Each structure stands twice: as structure tokens, then as C-alpha cells.
């Protein structure tokens, strides 16, 4: 297995592809049809890592990912924040004035709504951003544009008609990097860490309150708490937490000891440096 092979969901030029190139500039990338396909390539050993988006500052969390991760034998080894800079793309020789239709992923269209409205062009929802860029490069019609990354413009030989087409300038996506092998960094005092895990609570009154109480009493900060129903059940909830600490720190050790009294099926997803 080549340690430089990283899988992602989407087609070449997608923001996930761009994140791979930024975080691992010398990597070999593999485009996959779905998040699950990308993760399974890592499980099978075809790829060493998977670059998976978990939340966006504008669109919120990618709920599907929180349901997939506990099912797979993978670990979070890194996080990566990628600015999402939407570009308006057209074929060579086109202009903003010539564009009458613009296609992209529905979220990208929402994030560029003001500029689309100001240009009085019709938005066309497609499966993804880079796929839209590829489609208009093949259509070769100056009436059609796409919203995608500057990498997509380069790959599909398109003109960047507006390199800041998004309505918000601080649009960022948080990615996690998944590996088949757990890579726990050695604790260093001047470095910040995240410990991620999932658990279910025991069937007792105020179980979640008691399970999380140890973090409060020991002064441990929780960065994230996500809940979702376990597959096949409307009664049992599973919880995902990102903890602002390393397990070798005394206060987190004490908090985790309390968690074990009130929680069950605790699964560690990874310990990694905070970006």
C-alpha cells in the first residue's frame, strides 16, 4: 500500500480534492462516488487515508458522516480546515454578461444566491460543483456557467469570470482525515489535542447529564456534542463528542473514568492534534 494514496468523495476539482492537495501536496488522489466508498477504500487497504468533510461554517454538519464513522474500522488522525472560495466559471471567451444559466451543487447555489440574483441568471441544481464544471466544459456553450473551485477551472480549462462569487468571504469546511491505523500522538504540554469518541448511555434517569457531568467537574471542555438515533431504533441514541484534551492529561483521565459509569459501548475514534 502506498502511504501517499488518499481517497475523497466527488470528481476531480471538488473541494474535497482541493483539500487533499492542500493537506497532502504530494499525494495520489482517488475520486469516489460516495463517502462510504472513500472510507471503504481505506478499510480494504487500497488507500491509506480518506479526506472527509464533517461540517461547513455556512451549511452546518454533514450528518451522514456521523452515522458512518462508528460502523467502520477507521480512526481520525488529523483535522483540516479548507476555505471554500466559490468561483463563477465559464468556457474560454465567455463573460459574466453572457452567462444565462449557472449550475452547481444546491449548497453552493444557496451560498452564491445574492450574486446569482444580481446577475439575473437561472440556477440549475446538480450533483456536485466540479461535476458541473466538467459538464459545461463539454457543452462548450457561452450561455452556461458553473460554480466551482479554482482547481476545477484549471482541470477543465475554464475561464474564472469571478473568483469571489460566494456571498460570504469566511466560508470554511472542516475535514477529518481517516486511517485504518490509529496514530495516537505523544502528549506535549504546549500542543492542543482533540479526543473523539462515541457512546450510548445506560438506561437510568438523567444518564446523559451524569455521563457528561465528569467533564464539567474536572474542567474539561467539550468542542462538540452530536446525537443521533442508532440504526433500527427510535429509542436508543448514540452520542459523538470531541473533547478539547489528550487522554494523558489528568483531568481528562478522571472525566473518562466517570463516563464509564454511566455510558456503554464507548468507542474511541481518534486522538489528534487540533489545527
HELIX and SHEET records of a PDB file:
HELIX    1   1 UNK A   15  UNK A   23  1                                   9    
HELIX    2   2 UNK A   35  UNK A   44  1                                  10    
HELIX    3   3 UNK A   63  UNK A   69  1                                   7    
HELIX    4   4 UNK A  106  UNK A  111  1                                   6    
HELIX    5   5 UNK A  113  UNK A  118  1                                   6    
HELIX    6   6 UNK A  129  UNK A  139  1                                  11    
HELIX    7   7 UNK A  150  UNK A  155  1                                   6    
HELIX    8   8 UNK A  207  UNK A  217  1                                  11    
HELIX    9   9 UNK A  250  UNK A  262  1                                  13    
SHEET    1   A 4 UNK A  28  UNK A  32  0                                        
SHEET    2   A 4 UNK A   5  UNK A   9  1                                        
SHEET    3   A 4 UNK A  49  UNK A  56  1                                        
SHEET    4   A 4 UNK A  60  UNK A  61 -1                                        
SHEET    1   B 5 UNK A  28  UNK A  32  0                                        
SHEET    2   B 5 UNK A   5  UNK A   9  1                                        
SHEET    3   B 5 UNK A  49  UNK A  56  1                                        
SHEET    4   B 5 UNK A 172  UNK A 179 -1                                        
SHEET    5   B 5 UNK A  75  UNK A  83 -1                                        
SHEET    1   C 5 UNK A 122  UNK A 126  0                                        
SHEET    2   C 5 UNK A 101  UNK A 105  1                                        
SHEET    3   C 5 UNK A 144  UNK A 148  1                                        
SHEET    4   C 5 UNK A  87  UNK A  90 -1                                        
SHEET    5   C 5 UNK A 159  UNK A 162 -1                                        
SHEET    1   D 4 UNK A 222  UNK A 229  0                                        
SHEET    2   D 4 UNK A 237  UNK A 243 -1                                        
SHEET    3   D 4 UNK A 193  UNK A 201 -1                                        
SHEET    4   D 4 UNK A 263  UNK A 273 -1                                        
END                                                                             
